[in-house]
Amino acid sequence: MYKFISYGLGAIGLEILKALLLKKEFELVGAVDLKDEYLNRNIGDLIEKKNFGIKIKKNVNDFGSCDVVIHSTQSRMNDTFPQFIGLLENGYNVISTCEELFFPYHFHKNESIELDRIAKQNNVRLLGVGINPGFILDTLPTFLSTLSLKPTTIIAERVLDAGKRRKNLQLKVGAGLTEEEFQDLKRKNKIGHIGLLESLFYIFDALKLNIKEFKEELEPLIAEEIIETEYVKIEKGLVRGQYQKVTGISTDGFKIEIRLIMAVGERKSYDRIKIEGHPGLEFEIKRGVHGDLGTAAVVANYVPILLDSDPGLHIASDLKLPRFFF
């Protein structure tokens, strides 16, 4: 039996919590969130399960020991680093959906070294995973490269109709903004999906290639007609979502390109991996993987794999091949 604490009870955190409760080997022993309105509420109120006697607290130490803390608060290492330090120093194993933790060694090398040191010192483990980054645009194309004798290019593409997803995601991709508002947020680094560069560097690292150069592009997608969802009405000429791309080239010419379209009104959702080389191949998941549910599944299924590993800060390629876990 794996005893766990849920740390962060937003949309993703609650999806992961519900996914773990479906597994017979998991037992919830605590729930943490920093929002004042959640303090001392019964966690069952948030997941439509009234039979839980667990009150939400702001401090993980209010619940004592567990096998793993499922952490889902923020996307940036600058925000989550102090939280990770506190959890590791108090002897908790941690799996987090923090996007920058998926592959932190390029942009946050010093923090990564420190987290690894503290984890080993306290005999615990830390891992960042999810669906994107964490699987679709990084772990999966790396795994599929196994089928090529001499790959030269990897192109990973994820397209989703944000109009069929939750309100927060529609707003996150800029739906309803003017183009000027989008560009202003872009200049302030307040819009755009976090994690694509982490996916890029993860693949290069997993393939043992030295990256020579990389670049990132982010542009708004503009509505050509009125589009209306349950949550937003987008007039013609306003932003309906975003197009994002990162590209990298290794010192010996190997190219990786990762594309992400998240926009209201996309006619087709899919996840596609293309590997050029000898032989080439193309792999597509029709209708795409649902982001929230996919993240919950990935995190839940990584728990036994992480707990079976050595202490320290891990990236997904360090660990055993992920799989479904009952």
C-alpha positions in Angstrom: 0.0 0.0 0.0 1.3 3.4 -1.0 0.3 6.2 1.3 0.3 9.7 -0.4 -0.3 13.3 0.3 -1.8 15.6 -2.4 0.0 19.0 -2.4 -1.8 21.5 -4.6 -5.5 21.1 -5.2 -6.1 22.9 -8.5 -7.6 21.3 -11.6 -4.5 19.1 -12.3 -3.9 18.2 -8.6 -7.5 17.0 -8.2 -7.4 15.0 -11.4 -4.3 13.2 -10.1 -5.8 12.7 -6.7 -8.9 11.0 -8.3 -6.7 8.9 -10.5 -4.7 7.6 -7.5 -7.9 6.8 -5.6 -8.9 4.5 -8.5 -5.8 2.4 -7.9 -6.2 -0.3 -5.2 -2.7 0.1 -3.8 -3.0 3.8 -2.9 -4.2 5.5 0.3 -4.7 9.2 0.7 -3.4 10.4 4.1 -3.2 14.2 3.6 -4.1 17.2 1.5 -2.3 20.5 1.2 -3.2 23.7 -0.5 -2.0 27.3 0.2 -5.4 28.9 -0.6 -7.0 30.4 2.5 -10.5 29.3 1.4 -9.5 25.7 1.4 -8.1 25.6 4.9 -9.7 23.0 7.1 -12.2 22.0 4.4 -12.9 18.3 3.9 -11.0 17.1 0.9 -14.0 15.0 0.0 -15.9 18.2 -0.8 -13.6 18.9 -3.7 -13.8 15.5 -5.4 -17.4 14.5 -4.7 -16.4 11.9 -2.1 -17.9 12.7 1.2 -16.4 9.7 3.1 -13.0 11.3 3.7 -12.1 12.5 7.1 -9.1 14.5 5.9 -9.0 18.2 6.4 -7.0 20.4 4.0 -4.0 22.1 5.6 -1.3 24.5 4.5 1.6 22.6 6.0 2.5 19.1 4.8 4.0 18.3 8.2 0.5 18.4 9.7 0.0 14.9 8.3 3.2 13.1 9.3 4.9 10.4 7.1 3.8 9.0 3.8 5.4 7.2 0.9 5.1 10.0 -1.6 3.9 13.6 -2.0 2.1 14.4 -5.2 3.0 18.0 -5.9 1.1 20.2 -8.3 1.3 23.9 -7.6 3.3 26.0 -10.1 5.2 25.7 -13.4 8.4 27.6 -12.7 11.4 26.4 -10.7 11.8 29.8 -9.1 8.3 29.4 -7.5 8.6 25.7 -6.5 12.3 25.4 -5.5 11.6 26.4 -1.9 8.7 24.0 -1.7 10.9 21.1 -3.0 13.6 22.0 -0.5 11.2 21.8 2.4 9.7 18.5 1.3 13.0 16.8 0.7 14.5 18.1 4.0 11.5 16.7 5.8 12.1 13.2 4.3 9.4 13.1 1.6 9.6 11.5 -1.8 8.1 13.8 -4.4 6.6 13.6 -7.8 5.7 17.0 -9.3 3.9 18.4 -12.3 6.2 21.5 -12.3 7.0 21.8 -16.0 10.6 23.1 -15.5 11.4 20.3 -13.2 11.0 17.7 -16.0 14.5 18.5 -17.3 16.0 21.2 -15.1 19.6 20.7 -15.8 20.0 23.3 -18.5 18.2 26.4 -17.3 18.4 25.6 -13.5 21.6 23.7 -13.2 22.6 25.0 -9.8 19.1 24.4 -8.3 19.2 20.9 -9.8 22.5 20.0 -8.2 21.2 21.3 -4.8 18.0 19.4 -5.0 19.9 16.2 -5.9 22.3 16.7 -3.0 19.4 17.3 -0.5 17.4 14.3 -1.8 20.4 12.0 -1.5 21.3 13.4 1.9 17.7 12.6 3.1 17.4 9.2 1.3 14.4 10.4 -0.8 13.6 10.9 -4.5 12.3 13.8 -6.7 10.8 13.6 -10.2 9.0 16.0 -12.5 6.6 14.4 -15.0 3.3 15.0 -16.8 1.9 14.7 -20.2 3.5 17.8 -21.8 6.3 17.9 -20.8 6.8 14.4 -19.5 5.5 12.1 -22.2 3.9 13.0 -25.5 6.5 15.4 -26.9 9.7 13.9 -25.3 9.5 10.5 -23.7 7.4 9.0 -26.5 9.5 10.3 -29.4 12.7 9.2 -27.6 11.2 5.7 -27.2 10.1 5.6 -30.9 13.6 6.5 -32.0 14.4 2.9 -31.0 12.9 1.8 -34.3 15.3 3.7 -36.5 18.8 2.5 -37.4 20.0 6.0 -38.2 17.6 8.8 -37.4 18.4 12.4 -38.6 15.4 14.4 -37.5 12.6 14.1 -34.9 9.5 16.2 -35.3 6.9 16.0 -32.5 3.6 17.9 -32.9 0.7 18.3 -30.6 -2.5 20.0 -31.7 -5.6 20.4 -29.5 -8.9 22.2 -29.7 -8.9 24.3 -26.5 -12.6 25.0 -27.0 -13.3 21.5 -25.7 -11.1 21.9 -22.5 -11.6 23.7 -19.2 -12.0 27.5 -18.9 -8.6 28.1 -17.4 -6.9 26.5 -20.4 -8.9 28.6 -22.9 -7.8 31.7 -21.1 -4.3 30.5 -20.7 -3.8 30.2 -24.5 -5.1 33.8 -24.9 -8.6 33.1 -26.3 -10.4 36.5 -26.6 -7.3 38.7 -26.4 -6.5 41.3 -29.0 -3.3 40.7 -30.9 -1.7 43.6 -29.1 -2.6 42.2 -25.7 -1.1 38.9 -26.7 2.2 40.4 -27.8 2.4 42.5 -24.6 2.0 39.3 -22.5 4.6 37.7 -24.7 7.1 40.5 -24.1 6.5 40.1 -20.3 6.9 36.3 -20.6 3.4 35.8 -19.2 1.9 33.7 -22.0 3.0 30.6 -23.8 3.2 27.0 -22.7 6.0 26.2 -20.2 8.1 23.1 -20.9 8.7 22.8 -24.6 12.4 23.8 -24.2 12.6 21.2 -21.4 11.3 18.6 -23.8 13.8 19.6 -26.4 16.8 19.4 -24.1 15.5 16.1 -22.6 15.5 14.4 -26.0 19.0 15.6 -26.8 20.2 14.5 -23.5 18.5 11.1 -23.7 20.1 10.5 -27.2 23.5 11.6 -25.8 23.7 14.5 -28.3 25.4 17.8 -27.7 23.1 20.7 -28.6 24.7 23.4 -30.7 21.9 25.9 -31.1 18.2 26.3 -30.3 15.4 28.8 -30.8 11.8 29.3 -29.6 8.8 30.8 -31.5 5.5 31.9 -30.1 2.7 33.5 -32.2 -1.0 34.2 -31.7 -3.6 32.4 -33.9 -6.3 34.8 -35.0 -10.1 34.0 -35.4 -11.4 34.4 -38.9 -14.9 34.2 -37.8 -16.9 34.4 -34.5 -16.2 31.4 -32.2 -18.2 30.8 -29.1 -17.6 28.2 -26.4 -19.2 27.6 -23.0 -16.8 30.1 -21.5 -15.7 32.6 -24.1 -16.9 34.4 -27.2 -14.2 35.3 -29.6 -14.9 38.0 -32.2 -13.4 37.9 -35.6 -9.9 39.3 -35.5 -9.3 38.4 -31.9 -6.9 35.7 -30.6 -8.2 32.2 -30.5 -5.0 30.5 -29.2 -1.3 30.1 -29.8 1.3 28.4 -32.0 4.5 27.6 -30.4 7.6 25.9 -31.7 11.1 25.0 -30.4 13.9 23.8 -32.7 17.4 22.5 -31.8 20.4 21.2 -33.8 23.2 19.1 -32.4 26.9 19.6 -33.1 26.7 16.7 -35.7 23.6 18.0 -37.4 20.8 16.1 -35.8 17.6 18.2 -35.7 14.7 18.2 -33.3 11.5 20.2 -33.8 8.6 20.4 -31.3 5.4 22.1 -32.3 2.4 22.9 -30.1 -0.9 24.4 -31.2 -3.5 25.1 -28.5 -6.4 27.1 -29.8 -10.2 27.4 -29.8 -11.7 26.2 -33.0 -9.0 23.8 -34.2 -10.9 21.3 -36.5 -8.7 18.3 -35.5 -6.8 17.4 -32.4 -3.9 14.9 -32.6 -0.5 14.0 -31.4 2.0 13.1 -34.1 5.6 12.0 -34.0 7.7 11.8 -37.2 11.2 10.4 -37.4 13.2 11.0 -40.5 16.2 8.7 -41.3 16.8 5.1 -42.1 14.1 3.9 -41.8 11.7 6.8 -41.2 8.4 6.4 -39.4 5.3 8.4 -38.5 3.1 7.7 -35.4 -0.2 9.5 -34.7 -2.6 9.4 -31.8 -5.9 10.4 -33.4 -8.0 12.9 -31.4 -4.9 13.4 -29.1 -4.4 12.6 -25.5 -6.6 14.6 -23.0 -4.0 16.8 -21.2 -5.5 16.7 -17.7 -6.4 13.0 -17.7 -3.1 12.1 -19.4 -1.1 14.0 -16.8 -3.0 12.3 -14.0 -2.3 8.9 -15.5 1.4 9.5 -16.1 2.0 10.8 -12.5 0.0 7.9 -11.0 1.9 5.3 -13.0 5.3 6.7 -12.2 4.9 6.4 -8.4 6.0 2.8 -8.0 8.8 3.3 -10.6 10.2 6.3 -8.7 10.0 4.6 -5.3 11.9 1.7 -6.7 14.8 3.9 -7.7 17.9 5.2 -5.9 17.6 8.5 -3.9 18.2 11.7 -5.7 16.7 14.1 -8.4 15.6 12.0 -11.4 14.6 12.7 -14.9 12.3 10.3 -16.7 15.1 8.7 -18.8 16.9 7.6 -15.6 14.1 5.3 -14.7 12.5 2.1 -15.8 10.2 2.3 -18.9 6.8 3.7 -17.6 3.7 1.5 -17.9 0.2 1.1 -16.4 0.2 0.2 -12.8 -2.9 -1.3 -11.1 
